[in-house]
Amino acid sequence: MSSTDRDLYFEPAWSCVEVALGSGDFVKVPVTKSFWRKCTELRSTAIGQWLLTPGLAPWPRGAPPRLELVRSEDNRFRLIAPSSRS
């Protein structure tokens, strides 16, 4: 995500966010200090496993999958893969 999107949709006071993956179950994802510096990625084992299931990971070097992170309320988001759009 871009730093502009990070600044628009995330609050510096949050220590974690909740992200709904394909099943709709929410997983807690830490918001690290590096998220506010240079690394605007949300990192989580659960997200990594979710990416493996439909074959979105591993990806070719420099070509990560395009995903959409949609804010639903407060610190809750939904992660959408290209093939799961309705």
N, C-alpha and C positions, 0 to 999 in steps of 0.2 A: 504494500500500500504506500501511497505517497505520504510525505510528511504533512502535506496540506490536508489530506483526508484524516490522517491521524489527529491533527489538531482540531478538526471540525467535529469528529465523532467520539473521541476518547477524552476522558478527564484525567489529569495528572494525579488526582487523589486515589484513583482506582489501583488496587494492588493486583486485581485479577478481573477478568471478564468471563462471562458464560457464553459459550458458543454452541448452538444447535447444529449437529451434524446430520447426515442423511436421514437417520431414524427419527430425528426430532428430539432425541435426548440431549440435554445440555451437559457440556463438560466445562470444568473450570480451567481457565488458561491464565497463567501468571502474566502480568504486565511488568516487564523488567525495566531496570534503569536504562539499559541499552536501547530499548524500544523508543525512549524519549531522546536518544542521541542520534545514532546513525542507522540502527537496525530496526526498521519499522515492520518487522515480521512478528506474528504471534506464533510461538513455538510450543508444541505439545505433542506428547507421544500419541494421544488419542487422535489428533489431527493427522499425524503421520500414518497411523494405521488406517484411518478413513481414506487417505489418498491412495494407499496401496490397493485397497479392495477393488476399485474400478479400473486400476491400472494407470492412475494419474501420476504415480511415483514408482520407480525413479524416473526422472525426466532427463532429456538430453542437456548437456552443459549449456547454460545460458538460455534455456527455453522452458522455464517453469510453466505449469498449467495456469490458465487464466481462471481465477475464481472470483466470486462476488461475495463480499461480506456485508450483510444488510443489518442495520441496527433495528431492533424491534422495540426495545424499551431500556431505559437507563443503561446498564452495562451488559445487556443481553443482545446477542447478534445471531444471525443465521448464516452459515457458510454454504454457498451454493456452487456446485460444479456445473460446467457448461451443459452436460447431458441431463441434468436434473431440473432444468428450468421448466416451469409449467406455463 
